[in-house]
Amino acid sequence: MTPARPTASATPAAPSVRDLVRLRAERPEAIAEAAARRRRRPLLRTAGTADTAGTADTAGTADTAGTADTAGTADTAGTAGTADTAGTADTAGTASDRARPTHPGRLMIIAADHPARGALAVGDRALAMANRFELLQRLCLALSRPGVDGVLASADVLDDLLLLGALEDKVVMGSMNRGGLAGAAFELDDRFTGHRPEDLVRHGFDAGKLLLRIDHDDPGSLDTLHAAARTVDAMAAHRLPVFVEPFLCRRVDGRLRNDLGAAAVTTSIAIASGLAGTSAYTWLKVPVTEDPDDMAQVMETSTLPAVLLGGEVGDDLDGAYGKWREALRLPTVRGLVVGRSLLYPVDGDVAGAVDTAVSLL
């Protein structure tokens, strides 16, 4: 199976999944090479943003032989093995087109870091995200849609996307703490087993994300809180944005549940905002509260820029769109970071789900 791949000005290091597997086995250094030549962009594009296409990244290389914007189209049903790479249209456009943001000062990020924490379920499908080839197909399709700014993922997924040429002119956000495995007794001792700040710098990536879950009854939360604070410090030292995703949570019948009540979300935002020795490079990644009408007051807790996370929305994607639309009007909310609900929509239409989410910005 071949995932939807970008229309390119140069051939990706791995034009197909077969090439991807071969390259990983025979030339592992190809990942670093793809990262070094990746065309980068600012985190936020504003109305006056200059075109950054073709600029060298921090690795010091001027080679932009990597692929152009991911314009490949795939079967919007999103099923494995249905990617159509024939006759794809290049939506990368001209340099001036790329410099013109579709939603100035806003972010639309596709999240795909769930598998690294053992969270493979989507709705009642326990292993929906387990098929890596299908996940890559869906990701390449989502990244090809106009208005999608980038991706949040663990190192293995980002390495695949680098080789497939899907990260050109995209915001690349590394997932940092994946040690709190879903359902584990140690889930709240959420150690930093993913990207380190130095890894993000070495690959020329654009930001990091950390999960901060706090249960007042679980001592493991304190270790995570301390590690998160020091990671925010380290990211600030590299002048790299870090997106902190805070929750107050508790165990119910042995399972961890996030509290989305207004008081809990307010408290989690206050705690996350005060982490580390500076908040200069800190963003928040926050859920919409149980009662969406509470969001206006909740988001007054901090002046830090924030993005909304998608979370599990079940079958009611239209309801989620409505909640996101209202919250996006608030002054500190600057975008969306959504994963499973867009990559695995109930109707199978990945492109349609992503395009609707982009339209909310």
C-alpha positions in Angstrom: 0.0 0.0 0.0 1.2 3.5 -0.8 0.0 6.4 1.3 -1.1 9.6 -0.3 2.1 11.4 -1.0 2.9 14.9 -1.8 3.3 16.3 -5.2 7.0 17.2 -5.1 9.6 19.3 -6.8 12.0 16.6 -5.9 11.5 12.9 -5.1 11.0 12.1 -1.4 13.6 9.9 0.2 10.9 7.2 0.4 8.3 7.5 -2.4 6.3 4.5 -1.0 5.9 2.5 2.2 8.0 -0.3 0.6 10.8 2.2 0.1 10.3 3.5 3.6 10.9 0.1 5.2 13.9 -0.6 2.9 15.4 2.8 3.7 15.0 2.3 7.4 16.8 -1.0 7.2 19.6 0.0 4.8 20.1 3.7 5.3 19.0 4.9 8.7 21.0 8.1 8.2 18.4 9.1 5.6 16.1 10.3 8.4 18.7 12.9 9.5 19.4 13.9 5.9 15.6 14.4 5.3 15.4 16.5 8.5 18.4 18.7 7.4 16.9 19.6 4.1 13.3 20.0 5.2 11.9 23.4 4.2 10.8 25.2 7.4 8.3 27.9 8.2 7.4 30.1 11.2 5.3 28.7 13.9 2.6 31.3 13.2 2.0 32.9 9.8 0.6 36.4 10.0 -0.7 38.6 7.2 2.7 40.1 6.8 4.7 36.9 7.0 7.5 36.7 4.4 7.8 33.6 2.3 10.1 31.1 4.0 10.1 28.5 1.3 13.6 27.3 0.4 15.3 28.6 3.5 17.8 26.3 5.2 17.1 24.9 8.6 19.2 24.9 11.7 21.3 22.1 10.4 23.1 24.6 8.3 22.2 23.1 4.9 20.8 25.2 2.0 19.6 22.1 0.2 15.9 22.2 -0.3 15.7 19.1 -2.4 13.0 17.8 0.0 9.5 17.6 -1.3 7.1 20.5 -1.8 3.9 21.0 0.1 1.9 17.8 0.7 -0.7 18.1 -2.0 -1.2 14.4 -2.7 -4.8 13.2 -2.7 -6.1 9.9 -1.3 -9.4 8.1 -1.1 -11.3 10.1 1.4 -12.8 7.0 2.8 -9.4 6.6 4.5 -9.3 2.8 4.3 -6.1 0.9 4.1 -4.7 0.4 0.6 -6.9 3.0 -1.2 -4.5 5.8 -1.6 -4.5 7.3 -5.0 -1.2 8.8 -6.1 -2.2 9.2 -9.8 -3.0 12.6 -11.1 -2.5 14.5 -7.9 -2.8 18.3 -8.0 -0.1 20.5 -6.5 -1.7 22.7 -3.9 1.7 24.0 -2.8 1.2 26.8 -5.3 3.7 29.6 -5.9 6.0 31.0 -3.2 3.6 34.0 -2.8 0.7 31.5 -2.3 2.7 29.7 0.5 3.5 33.0 2.2 -0.2 34.0 2.3 -1.8 32.3 5.4 -5.3 31.0 5.1 -5.9 31.8 8.8 -3.4 34.5 9.9 -2.0 34.0 13.4 -3.8 30.7 13.9 -2.7 27.1 14.0 -4.3 23.9 12.7 -2.2 20.9 13.9 -3.0 17.2 13.3 -2.2 15.1 16.4 -0.8 11.5 16.0 1.1 10.8 19.2 -1.4 8.5 20.8 0.2 5.1 19.7 3.4 5.8 21.6 1.4 5.8 24.9 -0.4 2.6 24.0 -3.6 4.5 23.2 -4.7 2.8 20.0 -8.4 2.9 20.4 -10.9 5.1 18.4 -14.4 4.8 19.7 -15.2 1.1 20.0 -12.3 0.1 17.7 -9.7 -1.0 20.2 -6.8 -1.2 17.7 -7.9 1.4 15.2 -4.5 3.2 15.2 -2.4 0.1 15.3 -2.0 -0.2 11.5 0.9 2.1 10.9 0.6 2.0 7.1 -3.0 3.1 7.2 -2.2 5.8 9.8 0.5 7.2 7.5 -1.9 7.3 4.6 -4.5 9.2 6.7 -1.8 11.6 8.0 -0.4 12.3 4.5 -3.9 13.0 3.3 -4.7 15.3 6.3 -1.4 17.2 5.9 -2.1 17.7 2.2 -5.3 19.7 2.9 -5.2 23.5 2.5 -4.9 25.3 5.8 -3.3 22.4 7.8 -0.2 23.9 9.4 1.5 20.8 10.8 1.6 17.7 12.9 2.2 16.6 16.5 3.7 13.1 16.8 6.3 10.8 18.4 9.7 10.3 16.8 8.8 7.1 14.9 5.9 8.7 13.2 7.8 12.0 12.4 10.7 9.9 11.0 8.3 8.2 8.6 6.7 11.4 7.5 10.2 13.0 7.0 11.1 10.1 4.6 7.8 10.3 2.8 8.4 14.1 2.2 5.2 15.1 4.1 6.7 17.7 6.4 7.8 20.3 3.9 6.8 23.8 5.0 4.9 22.4 8.0 5.1 23.0 11.7 6.6 19.9 13.3 5.9 19.3 16.9 7.5 16.5 18.9 5.7 14.6 21.7 7.9 14.5 24.8 6.5 12.4 27.6 4.9 9.1 26.6 5.8 7.1 29.7 2.3 7.2 31.2 1.0 4.3 29.3 -2.7 4.1 28.9 -4.3 2.0 31.6 -1.1 1.3 33.5 -0.8 1.5 37.3 2.1 4.0 36.7 0.1 6.1 34.2 0.5 9.3 36.2 4.2 8.8 36.6 4.4 10.2 33.1 8.1 10.2 32.3 9.7 11.9 29.4 10.4 8.9 27.1 9.9 10.7 23.8 11.7 13.8 22.3 14.2 15.7 24.4 14.7 19.4 23.8 18.1 18.6 22.2 16.4 16.1 19.8 14.0 18.8 18.6 16.9 21.1 18.0 19.0 18.5 16.2 16.2 17.7 13.8 15.2 21.3 13.2 11.7 20.7 14.5 9.6 23.6 15.6 8.0 22.9 19.0 7.4 20.3 21.7 4.4 19.1 23.6 4.1 17.7 27.1 1.2 16.1 28.9 0.6 17.2 32.5 -2.0 15.1 34.4 -2.4 15.8 38.1 -4.2 13.6 40.6 -4.1 15.0 44.1 -4.3 11.4 45.4 -1.4 10.0 43.4 2.2 10.8 44.4 3.4 10.1 40.9 1.9 13.4 39.8 4.5 15.3 41.7 7.4 13.7 39.7 5.6 14.5 36.5 5.0 18.1 37.6 8.7 18.5 38.5 9.9 17.0 35.2 7.5 19.1 33.2 8.8 22.3 34.9 12.4 21.5 34.1 11.5 20.6 30.5 9.8 24.0 30.1 13.0 25.6 31.3 15.1 23.5 28.8 12.8 24.4 25.9 12.9 28.1 26.8 16.7 27.9 26.8 16.6 26.7 23.2 13.9 29.3 22.4 11.5 26.6 21.3 7.8 26.8 22.0 6.4 24.1 24.3 2.7 23.2 24.4 1.6 22.1 27.9 -1.5 20.0 28.0 -2.8 20.1 31.6 -5.6 18.1 33.3 -6.8 17.5 36.8 -7.8 13.8 36.9 -8.8 11.0 39.2 -9.3 7.3 39.1 -12.8 6.0 38.7 -13.1 2.2 39.0 -9.4 1.9 38.4 -9.4 4.0 35.2 -8.0 7.5 34.9 -10.6 10.1 34.1 -9.9 13.8 33.2 -12.1 16.3 35.0 -13.5 18.7 32.4 -15.5 20.8 34.9 -14.9 24.5 34.8 -13.1 24.6 38.2 -10.8 21.7 37.3 -9.8 23.1 33.9 -9.3 26.6 35.5 -7.0 25.1 38.2 -5.0 23.1 35.7 -4.4 26.1 33.5 -3.2 28.1 36.5 -0.8 25.4 37.5 0.6 24.9 33.9 1.0 28.6 33.4 3.2 28.9 36.5 5.7 26.1 35.6 9.4 26.8 35.3 11.5 29.9 35.5 9.9 31.6 32.5 6.7 31.3 30.5 8.0 33.1 27.5 7.9 30.1 25.2 5.0 28.3 26.9 1.7 27.6 25.1 -1.3 25.8 26.6 -3.2 22.9 25.0 -6.6 22.8 26.6 -9.9 20.9 26.3 -13.3 22.5 25.9 -15.1 22.3 29.2 -18.1 20.1 29.9 -20.3 23.1 29.6 -18.9 25.1 26.7 -20.4 28.3 28.1 -17.8 28.1 30.9 -14.9 28.5 28.4 -14.9 32.3 28.3 -14.3 32.6 32.1 -11.9 29.6 32.2 -9.7 31.1 29.5 -9.3 34.3 31.6 -7.1 32.3 33.9 -4.0 33.0 31.8 -2.6 35.3 29.2 -0.6 32.5 27.6 -1.6 31.6 24.0 -3.6 28.4 23.8 -4.8 25.8 21.3 -7.8 23.6 21.8 -7.3 19.8 21.9 -9.8 17.5 20.2 -10.0 14.5 22.5 -12.5 11.7 22.1 -15.7 13.1 20.5 -17.5 9.8 19.7 -20.0 10.0 17.0 -20.9 13.6 17.5 -18.3 15.3 15.4 -20.7 18.0 14.4 -21.2 18.8 18.1 -17.5 19.1 18.6 -17.2 21.5 15.7 -19.8 23.7 17.4 -17.9 23.7 20.7 -14.6 24.5 18.9 -16.1 27.2 16.8 -17.3 29.1 19.9 -14.1 28.6 21.9 -12.0 29.8 18.9 -13.6 33.3 19.3 -11.9 33.8 22.7 -8.9 36.1 22.8 -6.2 33.7 23.9 -7.3 30.7 21.8 -5.1 30.6 18.7 -6.0 27.3 17.0 -6.8 23.6 17.1 -4.7 20.4 17.7 -6.9 17.5 16.8 -6.1 13.9 16.1 -8.3 10.8 16.2 -11.6 12.6 15.5 -10.3 13.9 12.2 -8.0 11.0 11.2 -10.7 8.4 11.9 -14.1 10.1 11.5 -17.2 7.9 11.7 -18.1 8.5 8.1 -14.5 7.7 6.9 -14.1 11.1 5.1 -10.8 12.3 6.4 -10.5 15.2 3.9 -14.0 16.4 4.7 -13.4 16.3 8.5 -10.1 18.1 8.2 -11.5 20.8 5.8 -14.4 21.5 8.2 -12.0 21.9 11.1 -9.9 24.3 9.1 -12.9 26.3 8.2 -13.6 27.0 11.9 -10.4 29.1 12.1 
